[in-house]
Amino acid sequence: MELKDFVRESLVQIAHGISEASEVLKDTSAHINPKNVYVNGDNLKNYGRLVNDNSFNPVVELVEFDVAVHASEGTETNGKIGISIGSIGLGAGGKSQESNRSESRIKFKVPVTFPVTDKP
Protein backbone atom coordinates (compact mmCIF):
# COMPACT_ATOMS: atom_id res chain seq x y z
CA MET A 1 0.00 0.00 0.00
CA GLU A 2 1.37 3.39 -0.93
CA LEU A 3 1.53 6.20 1.62
CA LYS A 4 -1.15 8.24 -0.20
CA ASP A 5 -3.51 5.25 -0.09
CA PHE A 6 -2.80 4.73 3.60
CA VAL A 7 -3.49 8.41 4.39
CA ARG A 8 -6.67 8.41 2.30
CA GLU A 9 -8.02 5.23 3.86
CA SER A 10 -7.15 6.40 7.37
CA LEU A 11 -9.05 9.68 6.90
CA VAL A 12 -12.00 7.91 5.27
CA GLN A 13 -12.22 5.40 8.13
CA ILE A 14 -12.02 8.15 10.77
CA ALA A 15 -14.75 10.17 9.01
CA HIS A 16 -16.99 7.09 8.64
CA GLY A 17 -16.43 6.25 12.31
CA ILE A 18 -17.52 9.74 13.35
CA SER A 19 -20.61 9.58 11.10
CA GLU A 20 -21.58 6.13 12.35
CA ALA A 21 -21.14 7.14 16.00
CA SER A 22 -23.35 10.20 15.38
CA GLU A 23 -26.02 8.01 13.81
CA VAL A 24 -25.98 5.50 16.70
CA LEU A 25 -26.25 8.31 19.29
CA LYS A 26 -28.82 10.47 17.46
CA ASP A 27 -31.57 9.65 19.98
CA THR A 28 -29.42 10.66 22.97
CA SER A 29 -28.16 13.98 24.27
CA ALA A 30 -24.65 13.12 23.02
CA HIS A 31 -23.17 14.94 20.02
CA ILE A 32 -20.18 13.79 17.98
CA ASN A 33 -18.21 16.62 16.39
CA PRO A 34 -20.99 19.13 17.17
CA LYS A 35 -21.48 22.43 15.40
CA ASN A 36 -21.96 25.71 17.26
CA VAL A 37 -19.18 25.15 19.77
CA TYR A 38 -17.88 28.06 21.81
CA VAL A 39 -14.20 27.18 22.33
CA ASN A 40 -12.62 27.76 25.75
CA GLY A 41 -9.16 29.03 24.92
CA ASP A 42 -7.90 29.17 28.50
CA ASN A 43 -9.84 26.35 30.17
CA LEU A 44 -7.74 23.19 30.18
CA LYS A 45 -10.53 21.04 31.63
CA ASN A 46 -12.71 21.06 28.53
CA TYR A 47 -12.63 22.12 24.89
CA GLY A 48 -15.65 24.40 25.00
CA ARG A 49 -19.40 24.55 25.37
CA LEU A 50 -22.11 23.73 22.90
CA VAL A 51 -24.13 26.89 22.24
CA ASN A 52 -27.82 25.99 22.40
CA ASP A 53 -30.97 28.07 22.27
CA ASN A 54 -31.97 27.00 25.77
CA SER A 55 -30.26 27.75 29.07
CA PHE A 56 -28.17 24.55 29.16
CA ASN A 57 -24.89 24.55 27.23
CA PRO A 58 -23.27 21.09 27.42
CA VAL A 59 -19.52 20.81 27.88
CA VAL A 60 -17.61 19.72 24.79
CA GLU A 61 -14.77 17.30 25.54
CA LEU A 62 -12.00 16.27 23.18
CA VAL A 63 -11.66 12.50 22.88
CA GLU A 64 -8.10 11.80 21.80
CA PHE A 65 -7.20 8.76 19.75
CA ASP A 66 -3.68 7.40 19.38
CA VAL A 67 -3.76 4.41 17.03
CA ALA A 68 -0.77 2.23 16.18
CA VAL A 69 -0.81 0.88 12.64
CA HIS A 70 1.52 -1.97 11.78
CA ALA A 71 2.73 -2.53 8.26
CA SER A 72 4.59 -5.57 7.07
CA GLU A 73 6.38 -6.12 3.81
CA GLY A 74 7.96 -9.44 3.12
CA THR A 75 8.84 -12.18 0.73
CA GLU A 76 8.06 -15.85 0.99
CA THR A 77 9.98 -18.65 -0.67
CA ASN A 78 7.21 -18.93 -3.27
CA GLY A 79 8.10 -15.45 -4.52
CA LYS A 80 5.03 -13.50 -3.38
CA ILE A 81 5.45 -10.00 -2.02
CA GLY A 82 2.76 -8.22 -0.05
CA ILE A 83 2.03 -5.39 2.29
CA SER A 84 -0.58 -5.66 5.01
CA ILE A 85 -2.01 -2.92 7.19
CA GLY A 86 -3.75 -4.02 10.37
CA SER A 87 -3.26 -7.12 12.42
CA ILE A 88 -0.38 -9.25 11.27
CA GLY A 89 -0.25 -12.99 11.68
CA LEU A 90 2.84 -14.94 10.79
CA GLY A 91 2.72 -18.70 10.79
CA ALA A 92 4.93 -21.62 9.98
CA GLY A 93 3.58 -24.27 7.68
CA GLY A 94 6.49 -25.32 5.55
CA LYS A 95 7.20 -21.78 4.34
CA SER A 96 10.16 -19.64 5.12
CA GLN A 97 9.48 -15.94 5.31
CA GLU A 98 11.51 -12.81 5.68
CA SER A 99 9.70 -9.62 6.54
CA ASN A 100 10.24 -6.01 7.49
CA ARG A 101 7.78 -4.40 9.86
CA SER A 102 7.13 -0.80 10.62
CA GLU A 103 4.77 0.98 12.94
CA SER A 104 3.03 4.26 12.30
CA ARG A 105 0.89 6.21 14.70
CA ILE A 106 -2.22 8.17 13.88
CA LYS A 107 -3.31 10.72 16.45
CA PHE A 108 -6.51 12.72 16.20
CA LYS A 109 -9.11 14.35 18.44
CA VAL A 110 -12.87 14.39 18.08
CA PRO A 111 -15.05 16.92 19.95
CA VAL A 112 -17.86 15.17 21.83
CA THR A 113 -20.65 16.10 24.20
CA PHE A 114 -21.54 13.14 26.36
CA PRO A 115 -25.10 12.15 27.33
CA VAL A 116 -26.51 14.14 30.24
CA THR A 117 -29.13 13.41 32.81
CA ASP A 118 -31.55 15.65 34.69
CA LYS A 119 -30.72 13.90 37.96
CA PRO A 120 -28.73 16.02 40.43
N, C-alpha and C positions, 0 to 999 in steps of 0.2 A: 504494500500500500504506500502510495506516495504521500509526502507530508501534506500537500494541499487537500488530498482526499481525506486524510485523518482529521485535519482542521475542520473541513466542511462537515464531515459526519459527526464530529464532536459537537459542533454548534447546532446542528440539526437535532441531535438526540437531546441536548439540553433544552432547546426550545420546545420540542415535543413533550418532554417531561414536565415543563412548566405548564403547558396547555392542558395536558392530561390531569395534572394535579388540580388545576383550576376547575376543570369540569367535574371531577370527583367531589370537590368541596363546595360546589355552587349553591347547595342548599344549607350551608352553614354560615357562620359569621366570619369565617376565615377568608382571606384574600391573598392570592399568589401574584406577586408583581403588580400591586395595585396602582391605579392612576390617582391623581390628586393627593400626592404625598407632600406634606410640609416637612422638609428635611431639617433635622436638628444638627447644626454645624458644630456646636460645642458640647453636646450631650453624648458622652461615650456609652451610656447605658442602652440607648436605642437609636435607630436610624432616623426616625421621624414620627410624625403622626398623620393618620389618614384624615383628610379634611372632608367631613360629611356635612350635610345640611342640618342635622340634628345636633344636640348638645354633646353627644359622645364622639370623641375622636380617638379611635383605637391606635395603640402604639404599633409602629411598623418596625419589625426586627429584621436584621440581615441574617439569613441562614447561609453559612459559608460551607462550601463543598471543596474538598481536596481529594481528588481522585487519582490513583496511580494506574497508569495504563502500561501494560507490558507488551513489548513487541519482540518477536522472535524471527530470526531469519536463519535458515539452515539448509544443509544439503544432506540427503540420504544416499545410501549406496546405490539406489536405483536411479539416481540422477535428478530427482525432483527438487525444485527449489520453491520455497513458499514463505510468505510473511503472514503472521497471525496477530491480530489485535484482540485482547481479551484474555480469558483464562487459557493457560498453556498446559497441555498435558503431554509429557514425553513418556513413551513406553518402550519396553524391549520385547521384541517378538521376532528375533532373527534379523533385525536391521541394525546397522550401525548408523549413528547420526552425529553430525557435528553442527552446533548451532551457536549463534551469537544472540544475546538477549540485551535489550535496553529497556529502561523504564522512563516514562515521561509522566509529568504531573500536570493535571488540569485543575486550576483553582478558579472558582467563581462564586459570586454571592447573589442570592435571590431575596428581594424584599418580600416579607410575609407579615400579614396580621393573623394572629392565631385566634381560634374560636374563643368567644367570651361568654360569660354567664351572668345572669342578673343576680345571682346569689351573692351576698356580702362576704 
